Amino acid sequence: MTKRTIELGYAKGTRSFTLDEKDLLLEMKANPVPAGLVGEPEVRRALSEPIGAPLLRDVVGPGESVCIVSSDVTRPMPTALVLPALLEELAAAGVTRDRVTVVFGLGIHRPQTEEEHRKLVGPAIYGTVRLLDSDAADMVHLGTTSRGTPVDVFGPVARADRRILLGNIEMHYFAGYSGGYKAIMPGVSTHSAIQANHSRMVEPTAVAGRLAGNPIREDIEEAGALLGADWILNVVLDEDRRVVRAVAGHPVLAHREGCRFLDSMYKVAIPQKADVVVASPGGFPKDLNLYQAQKALDNAQHAVRDGGCIVLAAACTEGPGEPVFEEWLRGSCDPDETIARIRREFQLGGHKAAAIAMVRAKCRILLVSDLPDGSPCFGMMEPFRDLQAAVDEALRSHGTGAGVIVMSHAGSTLPALA
């Protein structure tokens, strides 16, 4: 019997397991796309070919203050790669670096260290522009969306003459896609604003890969428009985290073009739903904590049959990743109770526990991680240290002939029945 060894990203390294070849239904990979520019040359191409907007140098003016909003360390956005070309474009418009502030949108994530700031912008940029984490102590109220979401934005972003939004575009389990105005909501918004927006995740059209009619995405873009942004620069990464497509220009039109490209690459056809899905977010930083790794679990559920089993390999070296999420997990052994609770009393942080509960309601979850024994994360997930042991247990529970789908970049790929 032919054995297959499969390697998955795990923290900053890998974990592997072996599987009978006959049991492997599919090892999901991104769809091939036409070869093009990669990395910084692709970023420069996008800067020179904006979508739905003039060149950036024709938008900003000499002496204006410019705020560049980017992602924090929990996201794979390659800020250090795109900043040099972006700053050159601003310099061509007469904007000197002392007029540029880079804000990292934390949402409800922890503050970052100076070393993380240095890594995010790169040594060549560090010290030449002002770097800030968004901070709830300095917020500007700009209004309310039609859905009742307060638009409260970090002061330095709101007060800047010009705003440029950075981000990587990937599937998002309830906002449809990341990127675009998501740099503003939730990136640099208040806890109450994020909670109001995210409370709509329980609506049936708030799903990965959907834009039209998605209440979360529509609310995000209404909030972003109330603030206003002059330009975006978003990227799509391949499974090796290389920039394979960049889009720039209008905050919505350019974002939509990026989403279309992402679909062609990461919406992957599967022959059938599997008894067992073995999934990894792809390693660091996507498995830094369970709060982030949950996105991979959510995508994996689209590939598993009801009553099946998901093996999620995610190091979670920083633990659960958010205090409210941890509190909800601590009391979450019954998925139905957790789902009922989020409908009754939506709470930001708790929404991630509810998302896990929704998956657990349809299948078993085996979590391979570095979490300590007794972690609250194990209320609805069965703990394993060894990936092979977890896969063996999943196969044992389904008997001879169990079919397996492997998702090595489950945070990015969205299964779709062929």
C-alpha positions in Angstrom: 0.0 0.0 0.0 1.5 3.4 -1.1 2.0 5.9 1.7 2.0 9.6 1.2 3.9 12.0 3.5 2.3 15.5 3.7 3.9 18.5 5.4 1.9 21.4 6.8 3.0 24.8 8.0 3.1 25.0 11.8 4.4 28.1 13.7 7.7 29.0 12.0 8.3 25.4 11.0 6.3 22.4 9.8 4.6 19.3 11.0 4.1 16.2 8.8 1.9 13.1 8.7 1.6 10.0 6.5 -1.5 8.7 4.9 -2.5 5.9 2.6 -2.6 7.2 -0.9 -6.0 5.6 -1.5 -7.5 7.6 1.3 -6.5 11.0 -0.1 -9.3 12.6 -2.0 -7.5 15.9 -2.6 -4.6 17.9 -1.4 -6.0 21.4 -1.9 -3.7 23.9 -3.7 -4.4 27.3 -5.1 -5.6 27.2 -8.7 -2.9 28.1 -11.3 -3.1 31.6 -12.6 -1.3 33.2 -15.5 2.3 34.1 -14.7 3.0 37.7 -14.2 5.1 40.1 -12.1 5.9 39.0 -8.5 6.8 41.0 -5.4 7.9 44.6 -5.6 7.7 44.8 -9.4 4.0 43.9 -9.2 3.5 46.5 -6.5 5.1 49.2 -8.7 3.0 48.1 -11.7 -0.2 48.5 -9.6 0.9 52.0 -8.5 1.4 53.0 -12.1 -2.0 51.5 -13.2 -4.6 52.6 -10.6 -8.1 51.3 -10.8 -10.9 53.9 -10.7 -8.7 56.7 -9.5 -5.8 59.0 -10.7 -2.2 58.3 -10.0 -1.4 58.8 -6.3 1.0 61.7 -7.2 -2.0 63.4 -8.8 -4.2 62.9 -5.7 -1.9 64.2 -2.9 -0.3 67.6 -2.8 3.0 69.0 -1.4 3.0 69.5 2.4 -0.2 67.5 3.0 -0.2 65.1 5.9 -0.7 61.5 4.8 -1.8 58.6 7.0 -1.0 55.1 5.7 -3.2 52.5 7.5 -1.8 48.9 7.5 -2.2 45.6 9.3 -0.7 44.5 12.6 1.6 41.6 13.2 -1.2 39.0 13.1 -1.7 39.5 9.4 0.5 38.5 6.5 0.3 41.9 4.8 3.9 42.6 3.6 4.0 46.2 4.6 7.8 46.4 4.4 7.7 45.3 0.8 5.2 47.8 -0.4 6.2 50.9 1.6 9.4 51.8 -0.4 7.5 52.2 -3.7 4.6 53.9 -2.0 6.8 56.4 -0.3 8.6 57.1 -3.6 5.2 57.9 -5.1 4.4 60.3 -2.3 7.8 61.9 -2.6 7.1 62.5 -6.3 4.0 64.4 -5.1 6.0 66.6 -2.8 5.2 64.8 0.4 8.2 64.4 2.7 8.5 61.6 5.2 8.1 63.9 8.2 4.5 64.3 6.9 3.8 60.6 6.8 2.3 58.5 9.6 1.9 54.7 9.4 -0.9 53.4 11.6 -1.2 49.8 12.4 -4.9 48.9 12.8 -5.2 46.8 16.0 -8.9 46.3 16.1 -9.2 44.6 19.4 -5.7 43.0 19.2 -2.9 43.6 21.7 -0.5 46.5 21.3 2.7 45.8 19.4 6.3 46.0 20.5 8.9 48.4 18.9 10.7 45.3 17.5 7.4 44.3 15.8 7.1 47.8 14.4 10.6 47.6 13.0 9.9 44.2 11.4 6.6 45.4 9.9 8.1 48.4 8.1 11.6 47.1 7.6 14.9 48.5 8.7 15.2 50.9 5.8 11.9 52.6 6.7 12.0 52.3 10.5 12.9 55.7 12.0 12.1 57.7 8.9 8.3 57.9 9.4 6.0 58.1 12.4 4.7 54.7 13.5 1.6 54.3 15.7 -0.7 51.5 16.9 -4.4 52.5 16.8 -5.5 53.5 20.3 -9.0 53.6 21.8 -8.0 56.6 24.0 -8.0 58.9 20.9 -11.0 58.4 18.7 -13.1 60.8 16.6 -16.8 60.2 16.1 -17.9 60.7 12.5 -21.5 59.5 12.5 -23.5 56.3 12.3 -24.1 53.9 9.5 -27.7 53.1 8.3 -27.4 49.8 10.3 -26.6 51.7 13.5 -22.9 51.2 13.7 -21.0 54.1 15.2 -18.2 55.4 13.1 -15.5 56.1 15.6 -12.0 56.3 14.1 -8.5 56.6 15.5 -7.7 60.4 15.7 -4.5 60.5 13.6 -6.3 58.7 10.8 -9.4 60.9 10.9 -7.3 64.1 11.1 -4.9 63.4 8.3 -5.3 65.3 5.0 -5.0 62.1 3.0 -5.6 58.4 3.9 -4.1 55.4 2.1 -5.3 51.9 3.1 -3.0 48.9 2.8 -4.1 45.3 3.2 -3.9 41.7 1.9 -7.0 40.3 0.3 -8.1 36.8 1.3 -11.3 35.0 2.1 -12.9 36.2 5.4 -15.4 34.0 7.1 -18.1 36.6 7.6 -17.0 39.8 5.9 -16.6 37.9 2.6 -13.1 39.1 1.9 -10.4 41.0 3.8 -8.9 44.2 2.4 -10.4 47.5 1.2 -12.2 49.5 3.9 -11.6 46.7 6.4 -8.4 48.7 7.3 -10.8 51.2 8.8 -13.5 49.0 10.2 -12.5 47.1 12.2 -8.8 48.1 11.9 -8.8 51.6 13.5 -12.3 51.6 15.0 -13.6 51.4 18.6 -14.6 48.2 20.4 -18.3 49.3 20.4 -18.1 50.0 16.7 -16.5 46.7 15.9 -19.1 44.9 18.1 -22.0 46.6 16.3 -20.6 45.6 12.9 -19.6 42.1 13.8 -22.9 41.3 15.5 -24.3 40.6 12.0 -22.1 37.6 11.5 -25.1 35.4 12.5 -27.0 36.5 9.4 -27.0 33.9 6.6 -25.5 36.1 3.9 -22.5 37.0 6.1 -20.2 34.3 4.6 -16.8 33.8 3.0 -16.5 34.8 -0.6 -19.7 36.9 -0.7 -19.8 40.7 -1.2 -23.3 41.6 -2.6 -25.9 41.4 0.1 -23.3 40.7 2.8 -24.4 42.9 5.8 -20.9 43.0 7.3 -19.1 44.1 4.2 -21.8 46.6 3.3 -21.6 48.1 6.8 -17.8 48.2 6.6 -17.9 50.1 3.3 -20.6 52.5 4.5 -18.4 53.3 7.6 -15.3 53.7 5.4 -17.1 56.1 3.1 -18.2 58.2 6.0 -14.5 58.7 6.8 -13.3 58.6 3.3 -10.0 57.2 1.9 -8.1 58.6 -1.0 -6.5 55.4 -2.2 -5.9 51.7 -1.4 -3.0 49.4 -2.2 -4.0 45.8 -1.6 -2.2 42.6 -2.4 -2.9 38.9 -3.0 -0.3 36.5 -1.8 0.4 33.0 -3.1 0.9 30.0 -0.8 4.6 31.0 -0.4 3.5 34.5 0.7 4.7 36.2 -2.5 2.8 39.1 -3.9 1.3 37.8 -7.1 -1.2 40.5 -7.7 -1.5 44.1 -6.4 -4.4 46.4 -6.9 -4.4 50.2 -6.3 -6.7 53.1 -6.5 -10.4 53.5 -5.6 -11.2 51.9 -2.2 -14.1 49.8 -3.6 -13.4 49.4 -7.3 -9.7 48.4 -6.8 -10.7 46.1 -4.0 -13.3 44.4 -6.2 -10.8 43.7 -8.9 -8.5 42.1 -6.2 -11.4 39.9 -5.0 -12.0 38.7 -8.6 -8.4 37.7 -8.9 -8.5 36.0 -5.5 -11.5 33.9 -6.5 -9.7 32.7 -9.6 -6.9 31.5 -7.4 -8.3 30.4 -4.1 -11.9 29.2 -4.7 -11.0 25.5 -5.2 -13.3 22.8 -6.5 -13.6 19.6 -4.4 -15.0 16.3 -5.8 -17.1 15.6 -2.7 -17.2 16.5 1.0 -14.7 14.4 3.0 -15.0 12.2 6.1 -11.8 13.9 7.4 -10.3 17.3 6.7 -6.7 18.0 7.8 -6.2 21.7 7.9 -3.5 24.3 8.7 -3.7 28.1 8.6 -0.3 27.9 6.9 1.9 28.6 9.9 3.1 31.9 11.4 1.5 34.5 11.7 -1.8 32.9 10.9 -1.5 30.3 13.7 -0.1 32.8 16.3 -3.2 32.3 18.4 -6.5 30.5 18.2 -8.3 33.8 17.6 -6.6 33.9 14.2 -6.4 30.2 13.5 -10.2 29.9 13.7 -10.5 31.3 10.2 -8.8 28.2 8.8 -11.3 26.1 10.8 -14.2 28.0 9.3 -13.0 27.4 5.7 -12.3 23.8 6.5 -15.9 23.2 7.5 -17.0 23.7 3.8 -15.0 20.6 2.9 -16.2 18.2 5.6 -19.4 16.2 5.6 -21.8 16.4 8.5 -20.7 14.0 11.2 -17.1 14.1 9.9 -13.9 15.3 11.5 -11.6 18.3 11.1 -7.9 18.0 12.3 -6.7 21.5 12.8 -2.9 22.0 13.1 -2.2 25.4 14.7 0.6 26.1 17.1 -1.3 28.9 19.0 1.9 30.0 20.8 0.2 33.1 22.2 -2.8 31.0 23.5 -6.4 32.0 22.8 -5.4 35.5 21.7 -8.2 37.6 23.3 -9.6 37.7 26.8 -13.4 37.7 26.0 -12.8 34.9 23.5 -11.0 33.0 26.2 -13.8 33.5 28.7 -16.4 32.2 26.3 -14.2 29.2 25.5 -13.9 28.4 29.2 -17.6 28.0 29.4 -18.1 26.4 26.0 -18.6 22.7 26.1 -22.0 22.6 24.5 -22.0 24.1 21.0 -25.7 24.6 20.9 -25.6 26.6 24.1 -22.8 28.8 22.7 -24.7 29.5 19.5 -27.8 30.4 21.5 -25.8 32.7 23.7 -24.3 34.7 20.8 -27.8 35.2 19.3 -29.0 36.3 22.7 -26.1 38.5 23.8 -23.6 39.3 21.1 -20.2 40.0 22.4 -17.1 40.8 20.5 -14.6 38.0 21.2 -17.4 35.7 22.0 -18.3 35.7 18.3 -15.2 33.6 17.6 -16.2 31.0 20.2 -19.6 30.9 18.5 -18.0 30.4 15.1 -16.1 27.4 16.5 -19.4 26.2 18.0 -21.1 26.4 14.6 -18.4 24.1 13.2 -18.5 21.8 16.2 -22.2 21.4 15.8 -21.6 19.6 12.5 -18.4 17.7 13.1 -15.6 16.7 15.5 -12.6 19.0 15.9 -9.2 17.7 16.8 -6.8 20.5 17.6 -3.0 19.9 17.3 -1.3 22.8 19.1 1.2 23.9 21.7 -1.5 25.0 24.1 -0.9 23.9 27.7 -2.9 21.1 29.2 -6.2 22.4 30.6 -6.4 25.3 28.2 -10.0 26.6 27.9 -9.6 26.2 24.2 -10.4 22.5 24.6 -14.0 22.8 25.6 -15.2 22.0 22.1 -12.0 20.7 20.6 -10.0 17.6 21.4 -6.4 18.3 22.3 -3.4 16.6 20.5 0.3 17.3 20.5 1.2 15.0 17.6 -0.3 15.5 14.1 0.1 11.9 13.1 -1.8 10.8 16.3 -4.6 13.2 15.5 -4.9 12.0 11.9 -4.8 8.4 13.0 -7.6 9.0 15.5 -9.8 10.8 12.9 -9.3 7.9 10.4 -10.0 5.3 13.1 -13.3 6.9 14.0 -14.5 6.7 10.4 -13.2 3.2 9.6 -11.8 1.7 6.4 -12.2 3.7 3.3 -12.5 7.1 4.9 -11.8 9.9 2.5 -9.4 12.8 3.4 -9.1 16.3 2.1 -5.9 18.2 3.1 -6.0 22.0 3.3 -2.4 23.2 3.8 -3.5 26.9 3.5 -7.0 26.7 5.0 -7.0 30.3 5.9 -6.8 31.2 2.2 -8.5 28.5 0.2 -12.3 28.2 0.1 -13.7 24.8 -1.0 -16.5 24.7 -3.4 -18.2 21.5 -4.6 -17.4 20.8 -8.3 
